Structures are given as structure tokens and as C-alpha cells.
Amino acid sequence: MGYYFWLYRSPKDNKYYWNFRSGNNEIICWSEGYNAVESALHSIQLVKGYASTAPIRQ
């Protein structure tokens, strides 16, 4: 399997989180917690849409 987003609900705070993972399940980046699954899914769409054109800043 290639790269993918893993969306889950934490039993600790009942918030939704996502991870972006590589094919070997290594976590590349992760989200903050969201109260609604729709908000978490929206943030995934934002990352997918803007990441390819985002500049690298140091």
C-alpha cells in the first residue's frame, strides 16, 4: 500500500485525529484534534490540496 491518511477517534478525549502515513505505516505528520469528523475530513482535503504547491520555509 502507498501513502495514506488514517482517520480515527481517540477514546481519551473523543476527538477526531488523522495521521499521514507512508507505505510501511510510518507516521509522517499528524493533525490536531477535531470535535466533528467533518472538520477532520475537511482538514485532510486542505492538506491534499495545498501541500503540493506550498513553499518550504526555514
Residue frames relative to the residue before (quaternion, step in Angstrom):
aa qw qx qy qz dx dy dz
M 1.0000 0.0000 0.0000 0.0000 0.00 0.00 0.00
G 0.4166 -0.7110 0.5110 0.2445 3.57 -1.07 0.72
Y 0.7773 -0.2894 0.2493 0.4998 3.53 -1.22 -0.51
Y 0.0643 0.8099 -0.5794 0.0649 3.58 -1.08 0.69
F 0.4184 -0.6480 0.5702 0.2826 3.53 -1.36 0.31
W 0.1653 -0.7606 0.6225 0.0820 3.56 -0.99 0.89
L 0.1036 -0.8032 0.5865 0.0140 3.59 -0.53 1.22
Y 0.1117 0.8038 -0.5751 0.1037 3.58 -0.83 0.94
R 0.3588 -0.6896 0.5825 0.2375 3.54 -1.32 0.33
S 0.3693 -0.7473 0.5154 0.1988 3.55 -0.76 1.07
P 0.4037 -0.7118 0.5165 0.2523 3.60 -0.87 0.87
K 0.5817 0.6072 -0.3711 0.3939 3.61 1.20 -0.38
D 0.8339 0.0984 -0.0200 0.5427 3.60 0.86 -0.94
N 0.4319 -0.7334 0.4227 0.3114 3.60 1.34 0.09
K 0.4897 0.6330 -0.4517 0.3943 3.59 1.14 0.53
Y 0.4493 -0.6718 0.5265 0.2639 3.52 -1.30 0.49
Y 0.0480 -0.7797 0.6240 -0.0176 3.53 -1.02 0.92
W 0.1173 -0.7655 0.6183 0.1338 3.54 -1.28 0.27
N 0.2057 -0.7134 0.6560 0.1360 3.48 -1.37 0.48
F 0.2374 -0.6922 0.6505 0.2035 3.54 -1.22 0.52
R 0.0653 -0.8417 0.5347 -0.0377 3.56 -0.58 1.19
S 0.4618 -0.6486 0.5335 0.2852 3.51 -1.26 0.55
G 0.7312 -0.4440 0.3024 0.4203 3.55 -1.28 0.13
N 0.7120 0.4000 -0.2617 0.5143 3.59 1.17 -0.46
N 0.5878 -0.6379 0.3121 0.3874 3.58 1.31 0.56
E 0.4018 0.6937 -0.4999 0.3278 3.60 1.18 0.31
I 0.3947 -0.7125 0.5282 0.2399 3.59 -0.90 0.93
I 0.2354 -0.7823 0.5677 0.1019 3.54 -0.77 1.11
C 0.7682 -0.1460 0.0875 0.6171 3.58 1.04 -0.78
W 0.1921 -0.7831 0.5856 0.0837 3.56 -1.27 0.36
S 0.4794 -0.6882 0.4824 0.2526 3.51 -1.29 0.41
E 0.5381 -0.5114 0.5278 0.4128 3.46 -1.44 -0.13
G 0.5989 -0.5643 0.4157 0.3873 3.59 -1.25 0.02
Y 0.1570 -0.7790 0.6034 0.0663 3.57 -1.07 0.82
N 0.4707 -0.6894 0.4783 0.2727 3.57 -1.01 0.82
A 0.7759 0.2550 -0.1289 0.5625 3.59 1.11 -0.67
V 0.5359 -0.6298 0.4557 0.3295 3.57 -1.02 0.80
E 0.6055 0.5658 -0.3558 0.4320 3.60 1.08 -0.67
S 0.6408 0.5172 -0.3189 0.4692 3.59 1.05 -0.72
A 0.6422 0.5085 -0.3182 0.4773 3.58 1.01 -0.78
L 0.6632 0.4930 -0.3050 0.4734 3.59 0.94 -0.85
H 0.6236 0.5337 -0.3380 0.4605 3.59 1.04 -0.73
S 0.6603 0.5033 -0.3173 0.4582 3.60 0.94 -0.83
I 0.5985 0.5383 -0.3598 0.4718 3.60 1.09 -0.63
Q 0.6585 0.5061 -0.3090 0.4633 3.59 0.92 -0.88
L 0.6280 0.5283 -0.3361 0.4621 3.60 1.02 -0.71
V 0.6536 0.5024 -0.3128 0.4718 3.58 0.91 -0.89
K 0.6626 0.5091 -0.3048 0.4569 3.57 0.90 -0.93
G 0.7074 0.4838 -0.2653 0.4417 3.57 0.99 -0.79
Y 0.7920 0.3540 -0.1642 0.4696 3.57 0.95 -0.83
A 0.5446 0.6663 -0.3994 0.3161 3.61 1.09 -0.53
S 0.6772 0.5222 -0.3146 0.4120 3.60 0.89 -0.83
T 0.7565 0.3495 -0.2075 0.5124 3.61 1.14 -0.47
A 0.4766 0.6887 -0.4333 0.3328 3.60 1.26 -0.06
P 0.4111 -0.7072 0.5121 0.2620 3.60 -0.90 0.86
I 0.4073 -0.6594 0.5649 0.2832 3.56 -1.26 0.39
R 0.0667 -0.7998 0.5964 0.0076 3.57 -0.79 1.05
Q 0.1612 -0.7801 0.5983 0.0862 3.53 -1.10 0.74
